[in-house]
Amino acid sequence: MRTRTVAALALLLVAFAGVGAAAFWTLPGGGGAALTELWVSDTARANDFNHHGVGAADSVVVAPVTGLQGQEDLTRRSCSLNRLDADDGSVRWWAGVPPERCFSHALTKPAVADLNGDGQPEVVAGTTENATVAFAANDGRELFRIPTRAYGYARPTVADVLGDGSPEIVASDVSGDVVVATADGTVRWRGNVSSLVYASPVVTDLDGDGTPEVVVAGREETVAYDAEGTVLWRRGVGANDVAAATVGGEVRVVVAGNDGVVALDGPTGAREWNRSAAGSPTIGALADGDGDGTPEAYVGEAGSLLRALDATDGTEEWRARLSTADGSVTPPAVLADLDGDGERSLVAVTNGGRVAVLDPATGGERATYERDVPIWTGVTPANLTAAPGEELLVRYGDGRVVALEYGS
């Protein structure tokens, strides 16, 4: 295993793209900051394609780890959820799926949340047992399961959908089925998106009436439901990822997929703008990263390219080439307050195993970390230590999780 922490030079390239000028940054450097390795989990598998992310909340860290279908000597532990100790990454408990159902999509990124208000978190994940399953975070006991038609791919969402002050579970499966269930697993309603679903459901108030809606984006269409499961709109815009934010006083849904990057009006689903994007684009962060009062859509594209688009009209603000090596897909970037100063940094990764902390206003690099193992999904920010700021949990393709701390 090769591990190195890189802190920085400075290199500025300016290029022009699209209509007008756009700054093209590759800036490995800035202020002597560094990403320091806290621990590396002992969860390696003979599979470099682990690509479902780490779930975390309140020092509860849970990672899905999978082997490869057809490998010899698969056991129930080969494809399993693993709760990792926040201090050293050791496995505290695991919960697996049968060997015959073990492959790279065996378990989704889990949601970690207190479902029943008892002050103790639960862990919720989709599985290839065609169910979304809830576990007790303290010991891994299975609490209940919600049947689905197919296996889950996207992380379930936990949010108050019904407006009753209690959280619900919103889950989808890869076939397009959608289910909303209460905190004890009781199904309240089901829906369907007529295409494969890879994106996690979004729960937000689309029309400003004080009642949440549910948005589910599939590979061929995006659908909005009201809190009771009635379809509000259905648009033929496919997505790998979906996010929502308030833009100019109105909620906007932004999807990244086969149609490039498309912004939809929250109440109606009408197209607001559309921008082309290379390969299979991703979107993780949709938020005001530069403090100008307007959210940016941070879009990953093929070739280790990351772009910041103004969510108002899709204007490109900057672009950054994260690596000189080509990548088939750039996983979603996230915003995180890494030093506790209230200012968020942008964190991006490449298929080549590189993690980069960026200035969200310019795309300039502040610090990097690299491991000679692929990365296929975005990092998870989490508070693991008593130090101010969030740490980063990086899911590497070999099944290991690396915890990183940012500082000078």
Secondary structure by P-SEA (a helix, b strand, c coil): cbbbbbbbbbbbbbbbccccbbbbbbcccccbbbbbbccccccccccccccbbbbbcccbbbbbbbbbcccccccccccccccccccccccccccccccccccccccccccccccccccbbbbbbccccccccccccccccccbbbbccccccbbbbbcccccccbbbbbbbcccbbbbbbcccccccbbbbbcccccccccccccccccbbbbbbbcccbbbbbcccccccccccccccbbbbbbcccbbbbbbbccccbbbbcccccccccccccccccccccccccccccbbbbbcccccbbbbbbccccccccccccccccccccccbbbbbbcccccbbbbbbbcccbbbbbbccccccccccccccbbbcbbbbbbbcccccbbbbbbbccccbbbbbbbcc
